[in-house]
Amino acid sequence: MAKHKASTGDNNLEHIEETLTRAELFIEKHQKNLLYGGLALLILVGGYFAYKYWYRLPLEEEAQSQMFVAVQSFEKDSLQTALNGDGTNLGLLEVADRYSGTAAGNLASYYAGVAYLHLGQYEDAISYLEKFSGHGLIGKALAIGNIGDAYSELGSLDKAVAYYKKAAGANANQMTSPRFLVKAGVVYEKLEDYKSALAVYQQLQKDYPTTTEGRDAEKYITRVQVKMEQR
């Protein structure tokens, strides 16, 4: 029995030695490729960190700095100055273009879209709001809803209601979803699509009963039902 165990141990040892030998032969044969592969990996990893810390972060800080004065102008309702700059500081349009790959550049597109919306330049508003890649609970919903507002002002009610419904469903929440459901219902009423308006208001009542809009849902439902009876 002991002899059998020794033989098994010898076999295992031989197997390990054979495996190591094969590994050595593989490394010897492919050492140049392995070396280049290792160097490539080091370069790739090093390049990523260099890009992130020596280029991307400084660029992000620069974009935020450039955008600061434009946002101040926006908040003061100096919308043209906010969009185009004051001759010394960049405006939202240039920040959005020059720093398009940064979070600040992305946010500048949103501000520019809202500024154009308030100025009545609705097609420009849509163009910039569509560029905005929103993050967080309400950012994207607001952008989509504002596009709905722009289409509504342009008289494209079918597109407006589609964007309002999309905004209501984007990151559904108590703040923006009820607001855009109401807007969708109002547009459906303008289109005399009372069945769709009723469905939207019923959704508002069911999903958001404690919100300001939700507490008014019964009023909207009654209004639509009266219109349906009068047809």
N, C-alpha and C positions, 0 to 999 in steps of 0.2 A: 504493500500500500504506500509506504514511504517512498519507494522507488518510483511509483506511478506519479506521486505528487512532484517529485523532483523533475521527472520528465516533462510534466505539464508546465512547471515553472520555466524549464529550459526553452520550451516551445514559445512561451509568452515572451521571454527575453529575446529570442531570435526574431519574433514578429515585431517587437518594438525596434530592434536594431535595423530590421529591414525597412520599416516605415521611416525611421530617421534617415537612413541612407537614401531612400527615394526623395525625401524632402530636400536633402543636401544636393542631390543631383539636379532636382528641379530648380533650386535657387541658383546653382552654378550655371545651369543652362540659360536661365531667364533673368540673371541678375541685372543685366542692363535694363530690361523692360521694367523690372521691379523697382530699380533705382529711379528710372524716369517717372514711373507711376507714383512713387513716394514723393518725389520732388513736385510733381504736378499737384498732388493732394496738398502739400505744404503751401504751394503758390496759391491754390484755390482758397484755402482757409485763410491764409495771410491776406489775400486780396479782398476777401469778404470783410474782414475786420478793418482793413485799411479804408475800404469804401465806406463802411459804416461810421467809423470814428474820425477819419481825417477828411472825408468829403461830405457824407450825407448829413451828419449832425451839424457841422458848421453851416452847410447850405440851409438846413432847416431853421437854424437860429437867425441867419441872414434874412430869410424870407419872412420870418415873424417880425423882425425888426423893421423891415421895409413896409410891412402891412399895417403896422401900428397906427401911423398917422392917418392912413386911408380909412381905417375902421372908426377912428375918432370923428372924421368928417362924415361918415355914414351915420353915426349916432347923433350928429348935430343936424341931420337932414340936408347936409351939403352934398347932395348925391352926385352932381357932376364932378365936383372936386374929388369925391371919394372914388369915382370911376377913373378919372383921368390924371389925378395927381395935382399938386399945387405948384409945379415948376421946380420944386426942390425935392419933394418926396414922391415916390411912385404911387400910382393909383392902383385900384383893384385889378383893372384890366391887364396892366403890365406885370403885376405880381402873379396873377393867374397864368400868364403866358410864360414868363421867365422862370418861374419856380413851379411849373406844372407837376413835377414829380414829388413835391413835398406836401405835407399836411396843410401848411399855411397856404400854399398855392391852390390846393383843393378848396379850402374854405373861402379863399378870395373869389373863386368861381360862384360859390353860393351867394356871397354878399353882392357880387356884381349882378347876378340874376334878380335878386330882390330889389336892388336899386333900379334896374331897368323896369321891373314890374311897377314900381311906384312912379316912375317917369312916364309910364304909358307906352313904353317901347317893348311890346309884348313878345314879338318874335325874338328879339335879342335876349329877353328874359328867359325864354324857353331854351335858347341855345346854351346859355351859361348854367342854368339850373340842371340841364341834362349832363353837363360835364362833372357836376358835383357827385362825388362818391361818398355818400353819407355813412357815418358810423354812429353807434350809440342808439339809444332808445327812440329818439324823435327826429334826429337829423335828417335821415333819408325821407321820412314821412312828410316833413315840412317842405322839403324840396319838391317832392312829387305833388303835394297839395298846391304849392305855388304855381307849378306848371298847369295844374287844373284851373287855377285862377286866371292865368294868362290866356288859356284857350277859351275860357268863359267870356273874357273881355273881348276876344276876337270873334265871338259869336259861334265858335265851334263847340256847340253844347254836347254833342256825342263824345268828343274827345275829352271835354272837361269832366263829364260825369265818370268816364272810364278812369281818369287820373284821380278823381276824388275817392272812388271806391278802392283803387290801388293804394292810395295814401292811408285810407282807413285801415287797411289790412297789413300795412307795412309796420312791423314791430308793434302790433296792436297794444294800445295802452290807454289809460284813462284821460290823458291830456289831449292827444291829437285825434285819436280815432273817432270819438263822438262828434267833434267839430267837422270832420270831413264827411261823416255819414249824413249830417244835416245838410251840408252843401250838396252832396249827391242827391238827396231827396228833393231839395229845392229845384235843382236842374231838371230832375225827372218830371217835376210838376210843370215846369216851363215847356218841356217836351210833350206834355199831356200824357205821359206814361205813368198813370196813377197807380197801376198795379206794382210797378217797380218802386215807385216812391213809397207806397205802403209797406213793401217788404223791407226797405231800408230803415224806415222809421220803427218798424216792429223789431228789427235787429237792434237798433239803438235802445229801445225800451228794455229788451231782454238782456243785452250784454253790458249796458252801461247805465243802469237805473239810478245810481247815486250821483251821477255827474249832473252839472247844470243842464246840459243838453238832454240827458236822459230823463230828467224830471219834467221837461217840456214835451217829451215824446207823445204823450196822450193827446196833447193839443194838435200836434202835426198829424197824427193818425186820424183824428176826428175831421180835420180840415180836408184831408185827402178822401176820406169816406164820403163826405158831403159832395165833393166834386164828382166822385164816381157815380153817385146816385142821380146827379143832375145831368149826366150825359144822355 
